[in-house]
Amino acid sequence: MIIESSLDEVKRRESALKIIRSRVRSNGRTSIYDLTGLAGGFPLLDGDMALLETYAGPAVFEDEIQRLGREHLGGEKILALNRTSSGILAAILALVQDGDEIVHYLPKSPAHPSIPRSAELVGASYREFDDVNQFKVGEKTSLVFITGSTMDHQVVDETNFRKVVELAHEHGVPVFVDDASGARLRTVVYKQPRAMDMGADLAVTSTDKLMDGPRGGLMAGKEDIIDRVKSKALQFGLEAQPPIVVAMARALENFKPERIVEAFHTKDETYTALKEDIPSIMETPTGFMMKPEGFMAEMGAAGVETCLSKKDLAFVFAMLLLEKHSIITIPAVGMPGASATVRIDLASKDASRIERQKLIDAFKKTLHELKSIASDEGACRAVLGTSQDAQRKN
Ligand SMILES: *Cc1c(COP(=O)(O)O)cnc(C)c1O
């Protein structure tokens, strides 16, 4: 195993950013392809900059984010946060006490790490279920989570969603929906209602997932609950600052579901072409992915022996894909604890600039290369930037 800690992941991320930085510096932004589906953006209008310098700005933006946020998510009141993770932490600080329990229903484990980590921080126990028939609300449960769409874009079933809301409310427990990508995937691709319209008490989405906004968390909820969460958010500095708030508002104004719909309808061709050669590849609503287990299976099928963990394989693959083909995926640039799944999102803005055949070839070649170095730990460490040598160079 090479990547063993959050610290190793920080190193890996720094190596990736270094490659990106040097590409962008020498050949411009168009020399790289961000296919993560969370490329973000900061679509300010001319007049916005001037307002950032006055006290009037935040007042104006607050009004706009309330209106646009409610349009996007439903609910009575909106709270803009620094990240989705910040919203999750703020809600847990506000609604969960030491000794309480948090239960979580999601279409497929694992949950985003911010949920169990925040539970631990307040001294709450945490249980998660991906089988709705096992899901239970206990005596001590003070908050129920539902994940609308997982980090790997597995989307919740609407019937199960409603069942969990009903169960929670029978026990008088509020429901918080982690709808980071789900607020768009669930509604645009699967035509599900907004979380707040299915009885949720709180919902949060990431304004850089499947839309071109800044990384930030947009939360909607019933007014009294939002007020409690907001109070905690302000105490601990978790709220979004005015420049982020205005960029979120502009991104919501610009949001068009067409790119998501088109990716959903056109992904099959690319996915099928890859599947012929790479049986472990899997479909997602707007693209395809390889899970860490998939890389391990491909090594096994090719008779490659390796001392790398399945996650290491995914990290090395993502770094090779970046280094050799300038394609950015989450395992290369993601934060510690983020999913190690290599997911290509064809709804990404940059996906329109890369030919499908080129993408297919890049993926196949990179897998081939991974096979050729997977048994050489030193070579893999060098790719990840975790070797002694690479660290000295930094
Ligand atoms: C991305 C994501 C988050 C966290 O978003 P951040 O911007 O990293 O805080 C939380 N939950 C799910 C399901 C996600 O996909």
The ligand as an SDF file (V2000), in Angstrom:
LIG
                    3D

 15 15  0  0  0  0  0  0  0  0999 V2000
  -19.0940   16.2110   -3.2280 C   0  0  0  0  0  0  0  0  0  0  0  0
  -19.9380   15.6570   -2.1770 C   0  0  0  0  0  0  0  0  0  0  0  0
  -19.9440   16.2180   -0.8830 C   0  0  0  0  0  0  0  0  0  0  0  0
  -18.9930   17.3120   -0.4320 C   0  0  0  0  0  0  0  0  0  0  0  0
  -18.8110   18.4490   -1.2080 O   0  0  0  0  0  0  0  0  0  0  0  0
  -17.5870   19.4320   -0.8670 P   0  0  0  0  0  0  0  0  0  0  0  0
  -17.7030   20.5410   -1.8190 O   0  0  0  0  0  0  0  0  0  0  0  0
  -16.3420   18.6460   -1.0750 O   0  0  0  0  0  0  0  0  0  0  0  0
  -17.7200   19.8240    0.5430 O   0  0  0  0  0  0  0  0  0  0  0  0
  -20.7930   15.6570    0.0480 C   0  0  0  0  0  0  0  0  0  0  0  0
  -21.6160   14.6400   -0.2730 N   0  0  0  0  0  0  0  0  0  0  0  0
  -21.6430   14.0850   -1.5050 C   0  0  0  0  0  0  0  0  0  0  0  0
  -22.5890   12.9600   -1.7930 C   0  0  0  0  0  0  0  0  0  0  0  0
  -20.7900   14.5730   -2.4940 C   0  0  0  0  0  0  0  0  0  0  0  0
  -20.8050   14.0060   -3.7140 O   0  0  0  0  0  0  0  0  0  0  0  0
  1  2  1  0
  2  3  1  0
  2 14  2  0
  3  4  1  0
  3 10  2  0
  4  5  1  0
  5  6  1  0
  6  7  2  0
  6  8  1  0
  6  9  1  0
 10 11  1  0
 11 12  2  0
 12 13  1  0
 12 14  1  0
 14 15  1  0
M  END
$$$$
